[in-house]
Amino acid sequence: MHQNSLEYAQQCDAQDPLKNFREQFYFPKDEKGHQQIYLCGNSLGLQPKKTSEYIQEELNDWANLGVEGHTEAKHPWLPYHEFLTQSMATIVGAKPGEVVIMNGLTANLHLMMVSFYQPATKRHKIIIESDAFPSDKYAVESQIRFHGFNPKDSLLLWKPRKGEELCRFEDLETMMNNFGDEVALIMIGTTNYYTGQAFPIQKITQLGHQYGAMVGFDLAHGAGNILPNLHENGPDFAVWCSYKYLNSGPGSLGGVFVHERHANNPNLNRFAGWWGHNKQTRFNMRHEFEVLSGAEGWQLSNPPILSMAAIRASLSIFEKAGMENLRKKSLQLTGFLEFLLDEMKDERIQVITPRNPEERGCQLSIQVKNADKQLHTKLTAAGVISDWREPDVIRVAPAPLYNSFEDVFEFVNRLKKIVI
Ligand SMILES: *Cc1c(COP(=O)(O)O)cnc(C)c1O
């Protein structure tokens, strides 16, 4: 059981086996030079101190070697993405052949739908959760139109019940029961960016497959946060970004998972590019497209090495910390946050994220009745970096890699002073 005191928070920090990782990150400061309480890793993760060295190494190799850097750089650029594969695969619970780093998240979502959304006269529907991230919704709707269908007929929303904030699995079952033979794809964001709800990946995948649909996940808020265990849980594909919990810098490259069962599937459509072509003959430039096996076969372009260097820096930290350890701390840290919010005993404050730790990551979405954006402005003035969603929700995400129990205690302390 937690205790509501600063001493208790400091004691938890002292006993935290991951406590030293905090020092490996830069924390933003206010005008007076005070370090801010950063609870916004769900939006942009903090910069690891070692990132600049990793990027500088590539800048040096580029300066000294020019084009030769493709093969002669300390970390040669031609196979550079391969240096990221193993640790990224570990983070999402995949086999290395199932994972590749490339492009931005939304671009990857489109590439995956080119392959895994092949609508037919009867089976043309896509199911997404009703408050999916806007970019995902735009991508899905535009794919539906691209195939000559209308989102009005082809897009189904998995909605919370009236008066509720969260989606219930049994309602997805009912939808599949009613329309399953018309559903081509289920595409769910987990954890949900707004409510923080983590959906059951395996159950959704089995449900979709049982009705003959493809199943994909957007792990923008899942990678580096929950343990999605993608290979075992078995979805057809997944996409994510590296700049949220994975701390790889604004707009850095995204990740893609394609399940092993599709590694050499000739029946999939795909948009191809030279980086997806056989590595041995890629530079002969004369051959018919000869696709690489596995996720690498979806690559289009030679990738931005400077972005990949930042990812490599960040992944080296995740390797040391270990995803299982991070998740373990995360459960305690977010549990402490929940405990302190409950201790406020303030009726205006309601956590809309699931109470069951298995159904959430580190983020809690806190609804403050009758509040407006001023609350967020005041929190920022009080040195707390959090995230506001209209109409009345603050999202806070204590990241186990760099946030402390004291951060969480201080946040609730400052929140209390503001809502009074
Ligand atoms: C952050 C986020 C995005 C952002 O997409 P980009 O293509 O990286 O700009 C998309 N979907 C979800 C669910 C997100 O959380």
Ligand as a Chemical Component Dictionary entry (heavy atoms), coordinates in Angstrom:
data_LIG
# 
_chem_comp.id                   LIG 
_chem_comp.type                 NON-POLYMER 
_chem_comp.pdbx_formal_charge   0 
_chem_comp.three_letter_code    LIG 
# 
loop_
_chem_comp_atom.comp_id 
_chem_comp_atom.atom_id 
_chem_comp_atom.alt_atom_id 
_chem_comp_atom.type_symbol 
_chem_comp_atom.charge 
_chem_comp_atom.model_Cartn_x 
_chem_comp_atom.model_Cartn_y 
_chem_comp_atom.model_Cartn_z 
_chem_comp_atom.pdbx_ordinal 
LIG C1 C1 C 0 1.496  10.274 -32.269 1  
LIG C2 C2 C 0 0.567  9.468  -33.094 2  
LIG C3 C3 C 0 0.563  9.582  -34.501 3  
LIG C4 C4 C 0 1.461  10.552 -35.206 4  
LIG O1 O1 O 0 1.687  10.182 -36.515 5  
LIG P1 P1 P 0 2.999  10.655 -37.307 6  
LIG O2 O2 O 0 2.820  10.062 -38.621 7  
LIG O3 O3 O 0 4.187  10.133 -36.529 8  
LIG O4 O4 O 0 3.012  12.150 -37.304 9  
LIG C5 C5 C 0 -0.314 8.766  -35.218 10 
LIG N1 N1 N 0 -1.153 7.908  -34.578 11 
LIG C6 C6 C 0 -1.172 7.795  -33.228 12 
LIG C7 C7 C 0 -2.098 6.825  -32.568 13 
LIG C8 C8 C 0 -0.336 8.591  -32.456 14 
LIG O5 O5 O 0 -0.385 8.495  -31.130 15 
# 
loop_
_chem_comp_bond.comp_id 
_chem_comp_bond.atom_id_1 
_chem_comp_bond.atom_id_2 
_chem_comp_bond.value_order 
_chem_comp_bond.pdbx_ordinal 
LIG C1 C2 SING 1  
LIG C2 C3 SING 2  
LIG C2 C8 DOUB 3  
LIG C3 C4 SING 4  
LIG C3 C5 DOUB 5  
LIG C4 O1 SING 6  
LIG O1 P1 SING 7  
LIG P1 O2 DOUB 8  
LIG P1 O3 SING 9  
LIG P1 O4 SING 10 
LIG C5 N1 SING 11 
LIG N1 C6 DOUB 12 
LIG C6 C7 SING 13 
LIG C6 C8 SING 14 
LIG C8 O5 SING 15 
# 
